[in-house]
């Protein structure tokens, strides 16, 4: 069952039932629709909608596969960066300790929204003078290296990590391709798994979270965490290993434990975005 305010939502083509609904303003009894499902999976980053779902969940006892408290930490770059620091997990260095070039980004945003590359100290000072007062900047060193993502699912005392995916970045489109399995050493993979579990334990995760890492000079440094269902990596992990994150979440929230499954890559998987327009 899909609820979406977009009448042309692509996932509506896969749903048994589709309701075009804006849950913030709809007159339809959303609670009755939601109670038809075994569990509810918010797949968005709209604070107003999430706050509404959290309130509905508490009032109606809905089974929502989402950790609202962990999301509040992960959706703030400042809060999550403080978490990395407190756990002594390698991460990009903050300005003014960092040296140029810099990456400047808003505290709350998704993907590459509002992210800028600043090459010199003078350019940074000019940029800061021009920024809107409402823009809460996060300024860090710019790191060269390949980007990777690893998911962790579970609840306190029982966390599982999954196949690592490589995130390929395009200067115009942010993430344009995701691939798996990755050409990483076993020691690097194990380090990334340990980092993901430590972060899940720290935020007391009950659900799913992905950890984005950049491999800088052989050291995995955490760029960000997101305590919500990722948009692209689940498909890659499923095609590579056969592990379905939605099924994992169903077991966690409806059965009370994760299923016993082997996570061995059997295929190389490439998930790529192509824009077809005017015959090109």
C-alpha positions as protocol buffer text, in pm:
chain_id: "A"
residue {
  index: 1
  type: UNK
  ca { x: 0 y: 0 z: 0 }
}
residue {
  index: 2
  type: UNK
  ca { x: 150 y: 334 z: -103 }
}
residue {
  index: 3
  type: UNK
  ca { x: 59 y: 678 z: 28 }
}
residue {
  index: 4
  type: UNK
  ca { x: 210 y: 967 z: -167 }
}
residue {
  index: 5
  type: UNK
  ca { x: 98 y: 1321 z: -246 }
}
residue {
  index: 6
  type: UNK
  ca { x: 253 y: 1290 z: -595 }
}
residue {
  index: 7
  type: UNK
  ca { x: -13 y: 1149 z: -834 }
}
residue {
  index: 8
  type: UNK
  ca { x: 266 y: 1023 z: -1063 }
}
residue {
  index: 9
  type: UNK
  ca { x: 477 y: 852 z: -796 }
}
residue {
  index: 10
  type: UNK
  ca { x: 667 y: 575 z: -978 }
}
residue {
  index: 11
  type: UNK
  ca { x: 618 y: 332 z: -689 }
}
residue {
  index: 12
  type: UNK
  ca { x: 241 y: 352 z: -750 }
}
residue {
  index: 13
  type: UNK
  ca { x: 300 y: 121 z: -1049 }
}
residue {
  index: 14
  type: UNK
  ca { x: 419 y: -151 z: -808 }
}
residue {
  index: 15
  type: UNK
  ca { x: 161 y: -103 z: -533 }
}
residue {
  index: 16
  type: UNK
  ca { x: -152 y: -313 z: -483 }
}
residue {
  index: 17
  type: UNK
  ca { x: -324 y: -2 z: -347 }
}
residue {
  index: 18
  type: UNK
  ca { x: -224 y: 359 z: -410 }
}
residue {
  index: 19
  type: UNK
  ca { x: -366 y: 660 z: -224 }
}
residue {
  index: 20
  type: UNK
  ca { x: -278 y: 1007 z: -347 }
}
residue {
  index: 21
  type: UNK
  ca { x: -271 y: 1178 z: -10 }
}
residue {
  index: 22
  type: UNK
  ca { x: -98 y: 1470 z: 156 }
}
residue {
  index: 23
  type: UNK
  ca { x: -119 y: 1348 z: 514 }
}
residue {
  index: 24
  type: UNK
  ca { x: -72 y: 1702 z: 647 }
}
residue {
  index: 25
  type: UNK
  ca { x: -394 y: 1830 z: 489 }
}
residue {
  index: 26
  type: UNK
  ca { x: -602 y: 1527 z: 389 }
}
residue {
  index: 27
  type: UNK
  ca { x: -961 y: 1477 z: 507 }
}
residue {
  index: 28
  type: UNK
  ca { x: -935 y: 1102 z: 443 }
}
residue {
  index: 29
  type: UNK
  ca { x: -906 y: 885 z: 753 }
}
residue {
  index: 30
  type: UNK
  ca { x: -535 y: 805 z: 719 }
}
residue {
  index: 31
  type: UNK
  ca { x: -530 y: 602 z: 1042 }
}
residue {
  index: 32
  type: UNK
  ca { x: -763 y: 338 z: 897 }
}
residue {
  index: 33
  type: UNK
  ca { x: -549 y: 305 z: 584 }
}
residue {
  index: 34
  type: UNK
  ca { x: -231 y: 274 z: 788 }
}
residue {
  index: 35
  type: UNK
  ca { x: -380 y: 7 z: 1011 }
}
residue {
  index: 36
  type: UNK
  ca { x: -428 y: -216 z: 705 }
}
residue {
  index: 37
  type: UNK
  ca { x: -53 y: -275 z: 685 }
}
residue {
  index: 38
  type: UNK
  ca { x: 172 y: -496 z: 900 }
}
residue {
  index: 39
  type: UNK
  ca { x: 404 y: -201 z: 946 }
}
residue {
  index: 40
  type: UNK
  ca { x: 460 y: 150 z: 812 }
}
residue {
  index: 41
  type: UNK
  ca { x: 782 y: 250 z: 639 }
}
residue {
  index: 42
  type: UNK
  ca { x: 838 y: 627 z: 600 }
}
residue {
  index: 43
  type: UNK
  ca { x: 1058 y: 677 z: 293 }
}
residue {
  index: 44
  type: UNK
  ca { x: 1111 y: 1052 z: 304 }
}
residue {
  index: 45
  type: UNK
  ca { x: 1292 y: 1331 z: 490 }
}
residue {
  index: 46
  type: UNK
  ca { x: 1013 y: 1583 z: 542 }
}
residue {
  index: 47
  type: UNK
  ca { x: 1021 y: 1693 z: 907 }
}
residue {
  index: 48
  type: UNK
  ca { x: 655 y: 1799 z: 915 }
}
residue {
  index: 49
  type: UNK
  ca { x: 537 y: 1465 z: 776 }
}
residue {
  index: 50
  type: UNK
  ca { x: 765 y: 1269 z: 1009 }
}
residue {
  index: 51
  type: UNK
  ca { x: 642 y: 1466 z: 1311 }
}
residue {
  index: 52
  type: UNK
  ca { x: 284 y: 1391 z: 1205 }
}
residue {
  index: 53
  type: UNK
  ca { x: 363 y: 1019 z: 1170 }
}
residue {
  index: 54
  type: UNK
  ca { x: 536 y: 1011 z: 1508 }
}
residue {
  index: 55
  type: UNK
  ca { x: 231 y: 1168 z: 1673 }
}
residue {
  index: 56
  type: UNK
  ca { x: -9 y: 931 z: 1493 }
}
residue {
  index: 57
  type: UNK
  ca { x: 206 y: 634 z: 1589 }
}
residue {
  index: 58
  type: UNK
  ca { x: 194 y: 726 z: 1957 }
}
residue {
  index: 59
  type: UNK
  ca { x: -180 y: 801 z: 1955 }
}
residue {
  index: 60
  type: UNK
  ca { x: -287 y: 494 z: 1756 }
}
residue {
  index: 61
  type: UNK
  ca { x: -17 y: 242 z: 1849 }
}
residue {
  index: 62
  type: UNK
  ca { x: 97 y: 212 z: 1487 }
}
residue {
  index: 63
  type: UNK
  ca { x: 391 y: -15 z: 1403 }
}
residue {
  index: 64
  type: UNK
  ca { x: 623 y: 238 z: 1236 }
}
residue {
  index: 65
  type: UNK
  ca { x: 958 y: 107 z: 1110 }
}
residue {
  index: 66
  type: UNK
  ca { x: 1143 y: 429 z: 1180 }
}
residue {
  index: 67
  type: UNK
  ca { x: 1361 y: 551 z: 1466 }
}
residue {
  index: 68
  type: UNK
  ca { x: 1255 y: 913 z: 1516 }
}
residue {
  index: 69
  type: UNK
  ca { x: 1512 y: 983 z: 1789 }
}
residue {
  index: 70
  type: UNK
  ca { x: 1804 y: 845 z: 1586 }
}
residue {
  index: 71
  type: UNK
  ca { x: 1681 y: 1038 z: 1283 }
}
residue {
  index: 72
  type: UNK
  ca { x: 1685 y: 1367 z: 1477 }
}
residue {
  index: 73
  type: UNK
  ca { x: 2057 y: 1311 z: 1541 }
}
residue {
  index: 74
  type: UNK
  ca { x: 2147 y: 1191 z: 1192 }
}
residue {
  index: 75
  type: UNK
  ca { x: 1953 y: 1467 z: 1013 }
}
residue {
  index: 76
  type: UNK
  ca { x: 2169 y: 1731 z: 1184 }
}
residue {
  index: 77
  type: UNK
  ca { x: 2525 y: 1738 z: 1054 }
}
residue {
  index: 78
  type: UNK
  ca { x: 2638 y: 1928 z: 1364 }
}
residue {
  index: 79
  type: UNK
  ca { x: 2484 y: 1675 z: 1606 }
}
residue {
  index: 80
  type: UNK
  ca { x: 2611 y: 1373 z: 1414 }
}
residue {
  index: 81
  type: UNK
  ca { x: 2961 y: 1523 z: 1381 }
}
residue {
  index: 82
  type: UNK
  ca { x: 2970 y: 1576 z: 1757 }
}
residue {
  index: 83
  type: UNK
  ca { x: 2878 y: 1211 z: 1794 }
}
residue {
  index: 84
  type: UNK
  ca { x: 3169 y: 1105 z: 1569 }
}
residue {
  index: 85
  type: UNK
  ca { x: 3403 y: 1321 z: 1776 }
}
residue {
  index: 86
  type: UNK
  ca { x: 3281 y: 1183 z: 2110 }
}
residue {
  index: 87
  type: UNK
  ca { x: 3337 y: 827 z: 1984 }
}
residue {
  index: 88
  type: UNK
  ca { x: 3676 y: 924 z: 1833 }
}
residue {
  index: 89
  type: UNK
  ca { x: 3562 y: 800 z: 1493 }
}
residue {
  index: 90
  type: UNK
  ca { x: 3770 y: 944 z: 1203 }
}
residue {
  index: 91
  type: UNK
  ca { x: 3582 y: 1220 z: 1021 }
}
residue {
  index: 92
  type: UNK
  ca { x: 3664 y: 1536 z: 820 }
}
residue {
  index: 93
  type: UNK
  ca { x: 3831 y: 1811 z: 1026 }
}
residue {
  index: 94
  type: UNK
  ca { x: 3632 y: 2128 z: 1101 }
}
residue {
  index: 95
  type: UNK
  ca { x: 3732 y: 2485 z: 1014 }
}
residue {
  index: 96
  type: UNK
  ca { x: 3943 y: 2665 z: 1142 }
}
residue {
  index: 97
  type: UNK
  ca { x: 4161 y: 2360 z: 1222 }
}
residue {
  index: 98
  type: UNK
  ca { x: 4112 y: 2240 z: 865 }
}
residue {
  index: 99
  type: UNK
  ca { x: 4315 y: 2378 z: 578 }
}
residue {
  index: 100
  type: UNK
  ca { x: 4174 y: 2467 z: 232 }
}
residue {
  index: 101
  type: UNK
  ca { x: 4011 y: 2347 z: 17 }
}
residue {
  index: 102
  type: UNK
  ca { x: 3691 y: 2339 z: 222 }
}
residue {
  index: 103
  type: UNK
  ca { x: 3345 y: 2193 z: 186 }
}
residue {
  index: 104
  type: UNK
  ca { x: 3068 y: 2419 z: 316 }
}
residue {
  index: 105
  type: UNK
  ca { x: 2719 y: 2273 z: 360 }
}
residue {
  index: 106
  type: UNK
  ca { x: 2396 y: 2345 z: 550 }
}
residue {
  index: 107
  type: UNK
  ca { x: 2342 y: 2175 z: 884 }
}
residue {
  index: 108
  type: UNK
  ca { x: 2015 y: 2017 z: 765 }
}
residue {
  index: 109
  type: UNK
  ca { x: 1990 y: 1898 z: 405 }
}
residue {
  index: 110
  type: UNK
  ca { x: 1991 y: 1579 z: 200 }
}
residue {
  index: 111
  type: UNK
  ca { x: 2239 y: 1465 z: -64 }
}
residue {
  index: 112
  type: UNK
  ca { x: 2438 y: 1750 z: -213 }
}
residue {
  index: 113
  type: UNK
  ca { x: 2176 y: 2022 z: -157 }
}
residue {
  index: 114
  type: UNK
  ca { x: 2351 y: 2349 z: -70 }
}
residue {
  index: 115
  type: UNK
  ca { x: 2701 y: 2196 z: -70 }
}
residue {
  index: 116
  type: UNK
  ca { x: 2982 y: 2416 z: -206 }
}
residue {
  index: 117
  type: UNK
  ca { x: 3353 y: 2367 z: -262 }
}
residue {
  index: 118
  type: UNK
  ca { x: 3573 y: 2654 z: -143 }
}
residue {
  index: 119
  type: UNK
  ca { x: 3934 y: 2656 z: -263 }
}
residue {
  index: 120
  type: UNK
  ca { x: 4097 y: 2937 z: -61 }
}
residue {
  index: 121
  type: UNK
  ca { x: 4073 y: 3113 z: 276 }
}
residue {
  index: 122
  type: UNK
  ca { x: 3987 y: 3442 z: 105 }
}
residue {
  index: 123
  type: UNK
  ca { x: 3708 y: 3278 z: -95 }
}
residue {
  index: 124
  type: UNK
  ca { x: 3568 y: 3131 z: 229 }
}
residue {
  index: 125
  type: UNK
  ca { x: 3563 y: 3470 z: 406 }
}
residue {
  index: 126
  type: UNK
  ca { x: 3383 y: 3630 z: 110 }
}
residue {
  index: 127
  type: UNK
  ca { x: 3133 y: 3346 z: 107 }
}
residue {
  index: 128
  type: UNK
  ca { x: 3060 y: 3375 z: 480 }
}
residue {
  index: 129
  type: UNK
  ca { x: 2994 y: 3749 z: 444 }
}
residue {
  index: 130
  type: UNK
  ca { x: 2735 y: 3679 z: 174 }
}
residue {
  index: 131
  type: UNK
  ca { x: 2549 y: 3395 z: 347 }
}
residue {
  index: 132
  type: UNK
  ca { x: 2190 y: 3434 z: 456 }
}
residue {
  index: 133
  type: UNK
  ca { x: 2148 y: 3451 z: 834 }
}
residue {
  index: 134
  type: UNK
  ca { x: 1921 y: 3145 z: 828 }
}
residue {
  index: 135
  type: UNK
  ca { x: 2195 y: 2939 z: 664 }
}
residue {
  index: 136
  type: UNK
  ca { x: 2367 y: 2737 z: 937 }
}
residue {
  index: 137
  type: UNK
  ca { x: 2699 y: 2643 z: 776 }
}
residue {
  index: 138
  type: UNK
  ca { x: 2911 y: 2336 z: 841 }
}
residue {
  index: 139
  type: UNK
  ca { x: 3267 y: 2397 z: 720 }
}
residue {
  index: 140
  type: UNK
  ca { x: 3507 y: 2104 z: 688 }
}
residue {
  index: 141
  type: UNK
  ca { x: 3817 y: 1997 z: 501 }
}
residue {
  index: 142
  type: UNK
  ca { x: 3762 y: 1861 z: 152 }
}
residue {
  index: 143
  type: UNK
  ca { x: 3878 y: 1501 z: 129 }
}
residue {
  index: 144
  type: UNK
  ca { x: 3988 y: 1320 z: -185 }
}
residue {
  index: 145
  type: UNK
  ca { x: 3894 y: 954 z: -213 }
}
residue {
  index: 146
  type: UNK
  ca { x: 3627 y: 701 z: -304 }
}
residue {
  index: 147
  type: UNK
  ca { x: 3294 y: 705 z: -122 }
}
residue {
  index: 148
  type: UNK
  ca { x: 3123 y: 401 z: 25 }
}
residue {
  index: 149
  type: UNK
  ca { x: 2804 y: 323 z: 213 }
}
residue {
  index: 150
  type: UNK
  ca { x: 2722 y: 52 z: 466 }
}
residue {
  index: 151
  type: UNK
  ca { x: 2381 y: -18 z: 620 }
}
residue {
  index: 152
  type: UNK
  ca { x: 2312 y: -139 z: 972 }
}
residue {
  index: 153
  type: UNK
  ca { x: 1976 y: -277 z: 1089 }
}
residue {
  index: 154
  type: UNK
  ca { x: 1867 y: -388 z: 1433 }
}
residue {
  index: 155
  type: UNK
  ca { x: 1785 y: -287 z: 1787 }
}
residue {
  index: 156
  type: UNK
  ca { x: 1985 y: -249 z: 2108 }
}
residue {
  index: 157
  type: UNK
  ca { x: 2207 y: -553 z: 2158 }
}
residue {
  index: 158
  type: UNK
  ca { x: 2144 y: -698 z: 1812 }
}
residue {
  index: 159
  type: UNK
  ca { x: 2281 y: -518 z: 1508 }
}
residue {
  index: 160
  type: UNK
  ca { x: 2366 y: -654 z: 1164 }
}
residue {
  index: 161
  type: UNK
  ca { x: 2567 y: -487 z: 888 }
}
residue {
  index: 162
  type: UNK
  ca { x: 2529 y: -557 z: 517 }
}
residue {
  index: 163
  type: UNK
  ca { x: 2726 y: -559 z: 193 }
}
residue {
  index: 164
  type: UNK
  ca { x: 2926 y: -239 z: 138 }
}
residue {
  index: 165
  type: UNK
  ca { x: 2840 y: -37 z: -173 }
}
residue {
  index: 166
  type: UNK
  ca { x: 3052 y: 217 z: -361 }
}
residue {
  index: 167
  type: UNK
  ca { x: 2893 y: 557 z: -422 }
}
residue {
  index: 168
  type: UNK
  ca { x: 2998 y: 714 z: -754 }
}
residue {
  index: 169
  type: UNK
  ca { x: 2964 y: 1091 z: -759 }
}
residue {
  index: 170
  type: UNK
  ca { x: 2890 y: 1314 z: -1059 }
}
residue {
  index: 171
  type: UNK
  ca { x: 2963 y: 1687 z: -1030 }
}
residue {
  index: 172
  type: UNK
  ca { x: 2618 y: 1773 z: -1170 }
}
residue {
  index: 173
  type: UNK
  ca { x: 2402 y: 1501 z: -1019 }
}
residue {
  index: 174
  type: UNK
  ca { x: 2560 y: 1397 z: -687 }
}
residue {
  index: 175
  type: UNK
  ca { x: 2524 y: 1015 z: -669 }
}
residue {
  index: 176
  type: UNK
  ca { x: 2486 y: 887 z: -1026 }
}
residue {
  index: 177
  type: UNK
  ca { x: 2587 y: 522 z: -979 }
}
residue {
  index: 178
  type: UNK
  ca { x: 2608 y: 264 z: -700 }
}
residue {
  index: 179
  type: UNK
  ca { x: 2804 y: -63 z: -732 }
}
residue {
  index: 180
  type: UNK
  ca { x: 2869 y: -374 z: -526 }
}
residue {
  index: 181
  type: UNK
  ca { x: 3068 y: -571 z: -421 }
}
residue {
  index: 182
  type: UNK
  ca { x: 3361 y: -332 z: -367 }
}
residue {
  index: 183
  type: UNK
  ca { x: 3733 y: -380 z: -418 }
}
residue {
  index: 184
  type: UNK
  ca { x: 3824 y: -318 z: -54 }
}
residue {
  index: 185
  type: UNK
  ca { x: 4060 y: -513 z: 169 }
}
residue {
  index: 186
  type: UNK
  ca { x: 3902 y: -732 z: 436 }
}
residue {
  index: 187
  type: UNK
  ca { x: 4058 y: -514 z: 707 }
}
residue {
  index: 188
  type: UNK
  ca { x: 3897 y: -198 z: 566 }
}
residue {
  index: 189
  type: UNK
  ca { x: 3561 y: -375 z: 535 }
}
residue {
  index: 190
  type: UNK
  ca { x: 3584 y: -497 z: 894 }
}
residue {
  index: 191
  type: UNK
  ca { x: 3674 y: -146 z: 1016 }
}
residue {
  index: 192
  type: UNK
  ca { x: 3370 y: -2 z: 838 }
}
residue {
  index: 193
  type: UNK
  ca { x: 3145 y: -269 z: 990 }
}
residue {
  index: 194
  type: UNK
  ca { x: 3276 y: -192 z: 1339 }
}
residue {
  index: 195
  type: UNK
  ca { x: 3221 y: 181 z: 1288 }
}
residue {
  index: 196
  type: UNK
  ca { x: 2860 y: 123 z: 1169 }
}
residue {
  index: 197
  type: UNK
  ca { x: 2777 y: -91 z: 1474 }
}
residue {
  index: 198
  type: UNK
  ca { x: 2940 y: 157 z: 1717 }
}
residue {
  index: 199
  type: UNK
  ca { x: 2732 y: 440 z: 1570 }
}
residue {
  index: 200
  type: UNK
  ca { x: 2413 y: 231 z: 1584 }
}
residue {
  index: 201
  type: UNK
  ca { x: 2483 y: 151 z: 1950 }
}
residue {
  index: 202
  type: UNK
  ca { x: 2554 y: 517 z: 2026 }
}
residue {
  index: 203
  type: UNK
  ca { x: 2220 y: 641 z: 1888 }
}
residue {
  index: 204
  type: UNK
  ca { x: 2037 y: 333 z: 2030 }
}
residue {
  index: 205
  type: UNK
  ca { x: 1911 y: 257 z: 1681 }
}
residue {
  index: 206
  type: UNK
  ca { x: 1586 y: 68 z: 1642 }
}
residue {
  index: 207
  type: UNK
  ca { x: 1551 y: 32 z: 1266 }
}
residue {
  index: 208
  type: UNK
  ca { x: 1783 y: 105 z: 974 }
}
residue {
  index: 209
  type: UNK
  ca { x: 2071 y: 349 z: 931 }
}
residue {
  index: 210
  type: UNK
  ca { x: 2329 y: 398 z: 660 }
}
residue {
  index: 211
  type: UNK
  ca { x: 2683 y: 522 z: 717 }
}
residue {
  index: 212
  type: UNK
  ca { x: 2860 y: 707 z: 436 }
}
residue {
  index: 213
  type: UNK
  ca { x: 3238 y: 684 z: 441 }
}
residue {
  index: 214
  type: UNK
  ca { x: 3519 y: 830 z: 231 }
}
residue {
  index: 215
  type: UNK
  ca { x: 3842 y: 632 z: 207 }
}
residue {
  index: 216
  type: UNK
  ca { x: 4109 y: 899 z: 253 }
}
residue {
  index: 217
  type: UNK
  ca { x: 4472 y: 783 z: 243 }
}
residue {
  index: 218
  type: UNK
  ca { x: 4364 y: 433 z: 343 }
}
residue {
  index: 219
  type: UNK
  ca { x: 4158 y: 554 z: 642 }
}
residue {
  index: 220
  type: UNK
  ca { x: 3776 y: 526 z: 635 }
}
residue {
  index: 221
  type: UNK
  ca { x: 3639 y: 863 z: 751 }
}
residue {
  index: 222
  type: UNK
  ca { x: 3268 y: 904 z: 821 }
}
residue {
  index: 223
  type: UNK
  ca { x: 3099 y: 1177 z: 618 }
}
residue {
  index: 224
  type: UNK
  ca { x: 2745 y: 1133 z: 747 }
}
residue {
  index: 225
  type: UNK
  ca { x: 2485 y: 898 z: 887 }
}
residue {
  index: 226
  type: UNK
  ca { x: 2116 y: 872 z: 790 }
}
residue {
  index: 227
  type: UNK
  ca { x: 1870 y: 687 z: 1011 }
}
residue {
  index: 228
  type: UNK
  ca { x: 1612 y: 616 z: 741 }
}
residue {
  index: 229
  type: UNK
  ca { x: 1565 y: 378 z: 447 }
}
residue {
  index: 230
  type: UNK
  ca { x: 1826 y: 468 z: 180 }
}
residue {
  index: 231
  type: UNK
  ca { x: 1708 y: 547 z: -172 }
}
residue {
  index: 232
  type: UNK
  ca { x: 1949 y: 351 z: -391 }
}
residue {
  index: 233
  type: UNK
  ca { x: 2177 y: 113 z: -201 }
}
residue {
  index: 234
  type: UNK
  ca { x: 1896 y: -132 z: -103 }
}
residue {
  index: 235
  type: UNK
  ca { x: 1846 y: -225 z: -470 }
}
residue {
  index: 236
  type: UNK
  ca { x: 2220 y: -283 z: -519 }
}
residue {
  index: 237
  type: UNK
  ca { x: 2255 y: -497 z: -207 }
}
residue {
  index: 238
  type: UNK
  ca { x: 1946 y: -699 z: -305 }
}
residue {
  index: 239
  type: UNK
  ca { x: 2071 y: -764 z: -660 }
}
residue {
  index: 240
  type: UNK
  ca { x: 2418 y: -854 z: -534 }
}
residue {
  index: 241
  type: UNK
  ca { x: 2338 y: -1066 z: -228 }
}
residue {
  index: 242
  type: UNK
  ca { x: 1964 y: -1139 z: -237 }
}
residue {
  index: 243
  type: UNK
  ca { x: 1916 y: -964 z: 99 }
}
residue {
  index: 244
  type: UNK
  ca { x: 1603 y: -747 z: 102 }
}
residue {
  index: 245
  type: UNK
  ca { x: 1615 y: -461 z: 355 }
}
residue {
  index: 246
  type: UNK
  ca { x: 1233 y: -439 z: 357 }
}
residue {
  index: 247
  type: UNK
  ca { x: 1214 y: -805 z: 456 }
}
residue {
  index: 248
  type: UNK
  ca { x: 1479 y: -747 z: 725 }
}
residue {
  index: 249
  type: UNK
  ca { x: 1272 y: -459 z: 866 }
}
residue {
  index: 250
  type: UNK
  ca { x: 954 y: -669 z: 855 }
}
residue {
  index: 251
  type: UNK
  ca { x: 1126 y: -936 z: 1064 }
}
residue {
  index: 252
  type: UNK
  ca { x: 1261 y: -675 z: 1308 }
}
residue {
  index: 253
  type: UNK
  ca { x: 933 y: -487 z: 1358 }
}
residue {
  index: 254
  type: UNK
  ca { x: 679 y: -770 z: 1312 }
}
residue {
  index: 255
  type: UNK
  ca { x: 860 y: -1086 z: 1426 }
}
residue {
  index: 256
  type: UNK
  ca { x: 1091 y: -921 z: 1678 }
}
residue {
  index: 257
  type: UNK
  ca { x: 1421 y: -1052 z: 1542 }
}
residue {
  index: 258
  type: UNK
  ca { x: 1628 y: -1046 z: 1225 }
}
residue {
  index: 259
  type: UNK
  ca { x: 1614 y: -1356 z: 999 }
}
residue {
  index: 260
  type: UNK
  ca { x: 1903 y: -1599 z: 975 }
}
residue {
  index: 261
  type: UNK
  ca { x: 2051 y: -1536 z: 631 }
}
residue {
  index: 262
  type: UNK
  ca { x: 2395 y: -1563 z: 471 }
}
residue {
  index: 263
  type: UNK
  ca { x: 2515 y: -1239 z: 313 }
}
residue {
  index: 264
  type: UNK
  ca { x: 2749 y: -1358 z: 38 }
}
residue {
  index: 265
  type: UNK
  ca { x: 2766 y: -1157 z: -287 }
}
residue {
  index: 266
  type: UNK
  ca { x: 2679 y: -1378 z: -582 }
}
residue {
  index: 267
  type: UNK
  ca { x: 2658 y: -1113 z: -854 }
}
residue {
  index: 268
  type: UNK
  ca { x: 2818 y: -782 z: -942 }
}
residue {
  index: 269
  type: UNK
  ca { x: 2550 y: -515 z: -935 }
}
residue {
  index: 270
  type: UNK
  ca { x: 2549 y: -173 z: -1103 }
}
residue {
  index: 271
  type: UNK
  ca { x: 2266 y: 72 z: -1033 }
}
residue {
  index: 272
  type: UNK
  ca { x: 2295 y: 372 z: -1263 }
}
residue {
  index: 273
  type: UNK
  ca { x: 2086 y: 678 z: -1342 }
}
residue {
  index: 274
  type: UNK
  ca { x: 2027 y: 759 z: -1709 }
}
residue {
  index: 275
  type: UNK
  ca { x: 1830 y: 1057 z: -1839 }
}
residue {
  index: 276
  type: UNK
  ca { x: 1670 y: 987 z: -2176 }
}
residue {
  index: 277
  type: UNK
  ca { x: 1545 y: 1298 z: -2351 }
}
residue {
  index: 278
  type: UNK
  ca { x: 1479 y: 1391 z: -2716 }
}
residue {
  index: 279
  type: UNK
  ca { x: 1631 y: 1068 z: -2844 }
}
residue {
  index: 280
  type: UNK
  ca { x: 1959 y: 1115 z: -2650 }
}
